[in-house]
Amino acid sequence: MPDAVTDAANAAADADGLTVGEVSTRLGVTIRALHHWDEIGLARPSLRTAAGYRLYTSGDLERLHRIVVYRELGLGLDRIRAVLDDPTANVPAALREQRTQVTERIERLRQLGTGLDRMIDAHERGLLLTAEQQAAIFGPDWNPDWSAQARQRYGDTTQWLQYAERSAARGPEEWQAIADTVTKLDRALADAMDAGVAPGSPEANALAESHREVFSSYFPLTREMQVCLGRMFETDPGYAAHYNGIRAGLATWFRRVIDANACAHGIDPDTAKWQ
């Protein structure tokens, strides 16, 4: 508050006392706050009108002004009371402690901002990896445009949102671990087909469940959704090329494995939906 304004307010207060409304306007605090401070004994008006209304003197205004200053610095009301009323209070120490807390809060907000930026990028881009990182993790045949294509195709689905939320929390190391798990599963599928494992057998069903668990690294995958994916693995050129590139006929065999496992859990593959 400028000195001239303060002097005028103090003069008015000394003459007749200022009402709650006048103090609220001059100090920029709510009437409710002034009432509360009065009730808890933090800033009580020195005068009352004949009708019992509060009136604040210049001394009251000075105390209120200090309360406002310390409150704007983030001190709690109990700490403000100690600063104003305790003659042994170490005010610089209290302010240094408050500065430390503010600095920590700023750092938390900075981290929150970084997290929000990553989440926004993940929703818009999917993979938060450079093209070089993607090639190193997923192999030289990986198409770095896949993520943008997937967003264009699936960006309005719940699964894309779930995928983006997971992606925002992952760096190259986490994606490398997932890629290694997928590669291990692909080898297990190929080995099982080579060994003549029949769809519907306990070993085949275990592989289907392992695939569902691994794929849930991207988004939660139900068995009905897995059936729909199995169809894509067999008919989509990109997926079919991936599986058949590992072993000829693997895409069809794996689709049959998924279907048989779904049947074992009471799901009709012919009527399965993405749900």
Secondary structure, 3 states (H helix, E strand, C coil): CCHHHHHHHHHHHHHHCECHHHHHHHHCCCHHHHHHHHHCCCCCCCEECCCCCEEECHHHHHHHHHHHHHHHCCCCHHHHHHHHHCCCCCHHHHHHHHHHHHHHHHHHHHHHHHHHHHHHHHHHHCCCCCHHHHHHHHCCCCCCCHHHHHHHHHCCCHHHHHHHHHHHCCCHHHHHHHHHHHHHHHHHHHHHHHCCCCCCCHHHHHHHHHHHHHHCCCCCCCHHHHHHHHHHHHHCHHHHHHHHHHCCCHHHHHHHHHHHHHHHCCCCCCCCCCC
